[in-house]
Amino acid sequence: MDILMLIGGLILILVGANGLTDGASSVAKRFNIPSIVIGLTIVSFGTSAPELAVSVSGAINGNADIAIGNVVGSNLFNTLMIVGCTALVTPIVITRNTLRKEIPLCILSSIVLLICANDVIINKAAINVISRTDGLLLLCFFAIFMGYTFAISKNGDDEGADKIKDMPIWKSTIYIIVGLAALVYGGEWFVKGASNIARNLGVSEAIIGLTLVAGGTSLPELATSIVAAIKKNPELAIGNAIGSNLFNIFFVLGCSASITPLKAVGITNFDLVSLVVAGILVWFFGLFFAKRTITRIEGAILVMCYVGYITYLIWNI
């Protein structure tokens, strides 16, 4: 029953995210919002909506380890597996702007999370907690990031507008409402199923969040990036992964912690430092060796790093 709840919740989440994105994009197009802004905001929200649904549901239901583990695990999956697998399909050329601004910003977000989740070391507290204050701080970072995306969008064109589905306003509204409902109920089912499985197997919720939940909620990003690589547009994978990572830490965790403080009991500094190192590794591969290109060999290294991380987690259960 728990497995059915887990699978059913994941299906609802993926269907809901797709419906919400299509409906919101259609409404935005109707009001002449540039497609680049739609991509940086609504589509980014759509691919990160599973993480938002699961983490907020986890926070509300008192499953803080799933909420935090989901974000950390998803970001590791995005950085190592998605970028790595895409580079294996075809090498990824990184723009100067991405290399100088967006990847460093992604690394900064991981460092901010590392600081927020280390109350025991920094403040000599009894337990690590991502507090409401931390959550509001993360949301402030998100506001700055959104300001940056709107600023760079002014230099973009609107070629992508033709790719957005045209819908009557009533149909768009239904897509948005049904999509949101599916995300809410799907997130609740997914968290309950994952929590019950963790308890029955004697595995911590943090491990489930870092692996099973993270992999499941990252499926939209993985699908988007692999399809982009097959269509000879692999640079979208980097943008997709970076945008999702920033959204996950600044907005998803920001919202979750603002609702209720998150006790980071099962998430260790090994997990958080691994996230920082993963970002630095992608930046390092883009900066050195092949000029602003993540090669197939480097993609293979990223994938092996993720496999090694998961192996370490399973070995230490």
C-alpha positions as CSV (number, residue, x, y, z in Angstrom):
1,M,0.0,0.0,0.0
2,D,2.8,2.4,0.8
3,I,4.5,1.7,-2.5
4,L,1.2,2.4,-4.3
5,M,0.9,5.6,-2.4
6,L,4.5,6.6,-3.3
7,I,4.0,5.8,-7.0
8,G,0.5,7.4,-7.1
9,G,1.8,10.5,-5.4
10,L,4.7,10.8,-7.9
11,I,2.4,10.4,-10.9
12,L,0.1,13.1,-9.5
13,I,3.1,15.4,-8.9
14,L,4.5,15.0,-12.4
15,V,1.1,15.4,-14.1
16,G,0.3,18.4,-11.8
17,A,3.6,20.1,-12.6
18,N,3.1,19.6,-16.3
19,G,-0.5,20.9,-16.2
20,L,0.4,23.9,-14.0
21,T,3.3,24.8,-16.3
22,D,1.2,24.6,-19.5
23,G,-1.7,26.5,-18.1
24,A,0.5,29.3,-16.5
25,S,2.6,29.6,-19.7
26,S,-0.5,30.0,-21.8
27,V,-1.8,32.7,-19.6
28,A,1.5,34.5,-19.6
29,K,1.7,34.4,-23.4
30,R,-1.8,35.7,-23.6
31,F,-0.7,38.8,-21.6
32,N,2.4,39.2,-23.8
33,I,4.9,38.3,-21.2
34,P,8.2,37.5,-23.0
35,S,9.0,33.8,-23.4
36,I,12.4,34.1,-21.8
37,V,10.7,35.5,-18.6
38,I,8.3,32.5,-18.8
39,G,11.2,30.1,-19.0
40,L,13.1,31.7,-16.2
41,T,10.1,31.8,-13.9
42,I,7.1,29.7,-14.7
43,V,8.9,26.8,-16.4
44,S,11.6,26.8,-13.7
45,F,8.8,26.7,-11.1
46,G,7.1,23.8,-13.0
47,T,10.2,21.6,-13.0
48,S,10.8,22.4,-9.3
49,A,7.2,22.0,-8.3
50,P,7.6,18.4,-7.3
51,E,10.3,19.4,-4.8
52,L,8.2,22.2,-3.6
53,A,5.1,19.9,-3.1
54,V,7.2,17.2,-1.3
55,S,9.2,19.6,0.9
56,V,6.3,21.8,2.0
57,S,4.2,18.7,2.7
58,G,7.1,17.2,4.7
59,A,7.4,20.5,6.7
60,I,3.7,20.6,7.4
61,N,3.6,16.9,8.4
62,G,6.7,17.2,10.6
63,N,9.0,15.2,8.3
64,A,11.8,17.8,8.2
65,D,14.4,15.3,7.1
66,I,12.4,14.5,4.0
67,A,11.9,18.2,3.3
68,I,15.7,19.0,3.6
69,G,16.9,15.7,2.2
70,N,14.7,16.1,-0.8
71,V,16.3,19.5,-1.7
72,V,19.9,18.5,-1.0
73,G,19.4,15.1,-2.8
74,S,17.6,16.7,-5.8
75,N,20.4,19.3,-6.2
76,L,23.1,16.7,-6.1
77,F,21.1,14.7,-8.7
78,N,20.7,17.8,-10.9
79,T,24.4,18.8,-10.6
80,L,26.0,15.3,-11.0
81,M,23.6,13.0,-12.8
82,I,21.6,15.4,-15.0
83,V,24.6,17.4,-16.2
84,G,26.8,14.2,-16.3
85,C,24.2,12.2,-18.3
86,T,23.6,15.1,-20.7
87,A,27.4,15.5,-21.3
88,L,27.6,11.8,-22.1
89,V,25.0,12.2,-24.8
90,T,26.7,15.3,-26.3
91,P,29.3,17.7,-24.8
92,I,27.8,20.8,-23.1
93,V,29.1,24.3,-24.2
94,I,28.7,26.8,-21.3
95,T,28.2,30.5,-21.9
96,R,30.5,33.0,-20.2
97,N,27.6,34.5,-18.3
98,T,26.7,31.1,-16.9
99,L,30.3,30.4,-16.0
100,R,31.0,33.7,-14.3
101,K,27.6,34.4,-12.6
102,E,25.1,31.6,-12.5
103,I,27.3,28.7,-11.5
104,P,29.0,30.7,-8.8
105,L,25.6,31.8,-7.6
106,C,24.6,28.2,-7.4
107,I,27.7,27.4,-5.4
108,L,26.9,30.4,-3.1
109,S,23.4,29.0,-2.5
110,S,24.9,25.7,-1.3
111,I,27.3,27.5,1.0
112,V,24.4,29.6,2.5
113,L,22.5,26.3,3.2
114,L,25.6,24.8,4.8
115,I,25.8,27.8,7.1
116,C,22.1,27.9,7.9
117,A,22.2,24.1,8.8
118,N,25.2,24.3,11.2
119,D,23.8,25.9,14.4
120,V,25.6,23.3,16.5
121,I,29.0,24.4,15.2
122,I,28.4,28.1,14.7
123,N,26.1,28.9,17.6
124,K,26.9,26.0,20.0
125,A,23.2,25.0,19.8
126,A,21.9,21.6,20.9
127,I,20.5,20.8,17.4
128,N,20.8,22.1,13.8
129,V,17.6,23.9,12.8
130,I,16.8,25.8,9.6
131,S,14.7,28.5,11.4
132,R,12.0,30.8,10.1
133,T,14.6,33.5,10.1
134,D,16.8,31.3,7.8
135,G,13.8,30.6,5.7
136,L,13.0,34.3,5.2
137,L,16.7,35.0,4.4
138,L,16.6,32.3,1.7
139,L,13.4,33.9,0.3
140,C,15.3,37.3,0.2
141,F,18.1,35.6,-1.8
142,F,15.3,34.2,-4.1
143,A,14.0,37.7,-4.7
144,I,17.5,38.9,-5.6
145,F,17.8,36.0,-8.0
146,M,14.4,36.8,-9.6
147,G,15.5,40.4,-10.0
148,Y,18.6,39.2,-11.8
149,T,16.7,36.9,-14.1
150,F,14.3,39.7,-15.1
151,A,17.2,42.0,-15.7
152,I,18.9,39.6,-18.1
153,S,15.6,38.8,-19.8
154,K,15.5,42.3,-21.2
155,N,18.3,41.3,-23.5
156,G,16.5,38.2,-24.8
157,D,14.2,37.7,-27.8
158,D,10.8,36.1,-27.9
159,E,11.5,33.2,-30.3
160,G,10.2,30.6,-27.8
161,A,6.7,32.0,-27.7
162,D,5.6,29.9,-30.6
163,K,6.4,26.7,-28.6
164,I,3.9,27.6,-25.9
165,K,0.5,26.0,-26.2
166,D,-2.4,28.4,-27.1
167,M,-5.4,27.7,-24.8
168,P,-8.7,29.5,-24.1
169,I,-8.5,31.3,-20.8
170,W,-11.0,28.9,-19.2
171,K,-8.9,25.9,-20.2
172,S,-5.8,27.5,-18.8
173,T,-7.5,28.2,-15.6
174,I,-8.6,24.5,-15.3
175,Y,-5.1,23.4,-16.0
176,I,-3.7,25.6,-13.3
177,I,-6.3,24.6,-10.6
178,V,-6.1,20.9,-11.4
179,G,-2.3,21.1,-11.6
180,L,-2.1,22.7,-8.2
181,A,-4.6,20.2,-6.6
182,A,-2.6,17.3,-8.1
183,L,0.7,18.8,-6.6
184,V,-0.8,19.2,-3.2
185,Y,-2.4,15.8,-2.9
186,G,0.5,14.1,-4.8
187,G,3.0,15.7,-2.4
188,E,1.1,14.5,0.6
189,W,0.8,10.9,-0.7
190,F,4.4,10.8,-1.7
191,V,5.7,12.0,1.7
192,K,3.4,9.6,3.6
193,G,4.4,6.6,1.4
194,A,8.1,7.5,1.7
195,S,7.9,8.0,5.4
196,N,6.1,4.6,6.0
197,I,8.6,2.8,3.8
198,A,11.5,4.3,5.7
199,R,10.0,3.2,9.0
200,N,9.3,-0.3,7.8
201,L,12.8,-0.8,6.4
202,G,14.4,0.8,9.5
203,V,16.0,3.5,7.2
204,S,16.1,7.1,8.3
205,E,13.9,9.6,6.5
206,A,17.0,11.6,5.6
207,I,18.4,8.7,3.5
208,I,15.0,8.2,1.9
209,G,14.8,12.0,1.1
210,L,18.4,12.1,-0.2
211,T,17.9,9.1,-2.6
212,L,14.4,7.8,-3.4
213,V,12.4,11.1,-3.0
214,A,15.2,13.2,-4.5
215,G,15.5,11.0,-7.6
216,G,11.7,10.8,-8.1
217,T,11.1,14.6,-7.8
218,S,14.0,15.3,-10.2
219,L,12.5,13.3,-13.0
220,P,11.1,16.4,-14.8
221,E,14.6,18.0,-14.9
222,L,16.2,14.7,-16.1
223,A,13.6,14.3,-18.9
224,T,13.9,17.9,-20.0
225,S,17.7,17.8,-20.1
226,I,18.0,14.4,-21.9
227,V,15.5,15.5,-24.6
228,A,17.4,18.8,-25.0
229,A,20.6,16.9,-25.5
230,I,19.1,14.5,-28.1
231,K,17.8,17.6,-29.9
232,K,21.3,19.0,-30.0
233,N,20.5,21.7,-27.4
234,P,22.6,20.5,-24.5
235,E,23.3,23.9,-23.0
236,L,19.7,23.9,-21.8
237,A,20.8,21.2,-19.3
238,I,23.1,23.5,-17.5
239,G,20.5,26.3,-17.3
240,N,17.8,23.8,-16.2
241,A,20.0,22.3,-13.5
242,I,21.3,25.6,-12.2
243,G,17.8,27.3,-12.2
244,S,16.3,24.3,-10.5
245,N,19.1,24.2,-7.8
246,L,18.7,27.9,-7.0
247,F,14.9,27.5,-6.9
248,N,15.1,24.5,-4.6
249,I,17.4,26.1,-2.0
250,F,16.1,29.7,-2.1
251,F,12.4,29.2,-2.7
252,V,11.5,25.6,-1.8
253,L,13.5,25.5,1.5
254,G,12.7,29.2,2.1
255,C,9.0,28.4,2.0
256,S,9.3,25.2,4.0
257,A,11.3,26.8,6.8
258,S,9.1,29.9,6.8
259,I,6.1,27.6,7.5
260,T,7.8,25.7,10.3
261,P,11.4,25.5,11.5
262,L,13.1,22.4,10.0
263,K,15.3,20.3,12.3
264,A,18.2,19.0,10.3
265,V,18.8,15.8,12.3
266,G,19.6,13.3,9.6
267,I,21.3,15.6,7.1
268,T,25.0,15.6,7.8
269,N,27.8,18.0,6.8
270,F,29.0,15.3,4.4
271,D,25.8,15.7,2.4
272,L,26.0,19.5,2.5
273,V,29.7,19.7,1.7
274,S,29.1,17.2,-1.2
275,L,26.6,19.6,-2.6
276,V,29.1,22.5,-2.5
277,V,31.9,20.3,-4.0
278,A,29.6,19.2,-6.8
279,G,28.9,22.8,-7.9
280,I,32.6,23.6,-7.7
281,L,33.4,20.5,-9.8
282,V,31.0,21.6,-12.6
283,W,32.4,25.1,-12.5
284,F,36.0,23.7,-12.6
285,F,35.3,21.4,-15.6
286,G,33.7,24.4,-17.4
287,L,36.6,26.7,-16.7
288,F,39.6,24.5,-17.4
289,F,40.6,21.7,-19.8
290,A,38.2,22.1,-22.9
291,K,37.2,25.7,-23.3
292,R,33.9,26.3,-21.6
293,T,32.8,22.7,-22.4
294,I,31.9,19.8,-20.2
295,T,33.2,16.8,-22.3
296,R,31.9,13.2,-22.3
297,I,34.8,12.2,-20.0
298,E,34.0,14.9,-17.5
299,G,30.3,13.9,-17.7
300,A,31.3,10.3,-16.9
301,I,33.3,11.6,-13.9
302,L,30.2,13.5,-12.6
303,V,28.0,10.4,-12.9
304,M,30.6,8.3,-11.1
305,C,30.8,10.9,-8.3
306,Y,27.0,10.6,-7.8
307,V,27.2,6.7,-7.9
308,G,30.0,6.9,-5.3
309,Y,27.9,9.3,-3.1
310,I,24.8,7.0,-3.2
311,T,27.1,3.9,-2.5
312,Y,28.5,5.7,0.5
313,L,25.0,6.5,1.9
314,I,23.8,2.9,1.4
315,W,27.1,1.5,2.9
316,N,26.6,3.6,6.0
317,I,22.9,2.8,6.6
